[in-house]
Amino acid sequence: MPKLKTKKIAAKRYKVTATGKLVHRVQGARHLRRRKDKRRQRRQDREIVLSKSMAKHVQRYLPYR
């Protein structure tokens, strides 16, 4: 059986925690920050844990995470 290839776009967007959960950054957090209120900016600065159903889909793209 040949090695499976990692989808590089998924490897750049998702990170695996020490407990095996997948996290990602919130969209829209990098520019036009002046018009967003501080509460929204703080929320967008955190990493979000992926739901279990979405994590199944993403794990197909990251075979050797």
C-alpha positions as CSV (number, residue, x, y, z in Angstrom):
1,M,0.0,0.0,0.0
2,P,1.5,3.4,-1.0
3,K,1.9,6.2,1.4
4,L,-1.1,8.6,1.7
5,K,-0.5,12.2,0.8
6,T,-1.4,15.0,3.1
7,K,-3.5,17.8,1.6
8,K,-1.3,20.8,2.2
9,I,-4.2,23.3,2.3
10,A,-5.6,21.4,5.3
11,A,-2.3,21.1,7.0
12,K,-1.9,24.9,6.9
13,R,-5.4,25.7,8.2
14,Y,-5.9,23.1,11.0
15,K,-3.7,22.2,13.9
16,V,-3.9,19.1,16.1
17,T,-3.8,19.6,19.9
18,A,-2.0,17.3,22.3
19,T,-5.3,15.6,23.1
20,G,-6.1,15.0,19.4
21,K,-8.6,17.7,18.8
22,L,-8.5,19.8,15.6
23,V,-8.5,23.6,16.0
24,H,-8.6,26.4,13.4
25,R,-8.5,30.2,13.3
26,V,-11.6,32.3,12.8
27,Q,-12.2,33.8,9.4
28,G,-12.1,37.5,8.8
29,A,-9.8,38.3,11.7
30,R,-6.7,39.6,9.9
31,H,-7.7,42.9,8.3
32,L,-10.3,45.7,8.6
33,R,-10.1,45.5,12.4
34,R,-10.8,49.1,13.1
35,R,-14.5,48.7,12.2
36,K,-14.9,45.6,14.4
37,D,-15.7,46.1,18.0
38,K,-13.1,44.9,20.6
39,R,-15.3,42.0,21.8
40,R,-15.5,40.6,18.3
41,Q,-11.8,41.0,17.8
42,R,-11.0,39.1,21.0
43,R,-13.3,36.3,20.0
44,Q,-11.7,36.1,16.6
45,D,-8.2,36.0,18.1
46,R,-8.8,32.6,19.7
47,E,-8.6,29.3,18.0
48,I,-11.8,27.3,17.7
49,V,-12.2,23.6,18.3
50,L,-13.7,21.8,15.3
51,S,-16.9,19.8,15.9
52,K,-16.7,16.0,15.8
53,S,-18.6,15.8,12.5
54,M,-16.4,18.3,10.8
55,A,-13.2,16.8,12.3
56,K,-14.0,13.5,10.6
57,H,-14.0,15.2,7.2
58,V,-10.8,17.1,7.9
59,Q,-9.0,14.0,9.2
60,R,-9.2,12.4,5.8
61,Y,-6.9,15.1,4.5
62,L,-4.4,14.8,7.4
63,P,-3.6,11.0,7.4
64,Y,-0.4,11.2,9.5
65,R,-1.4,14.1,11.8
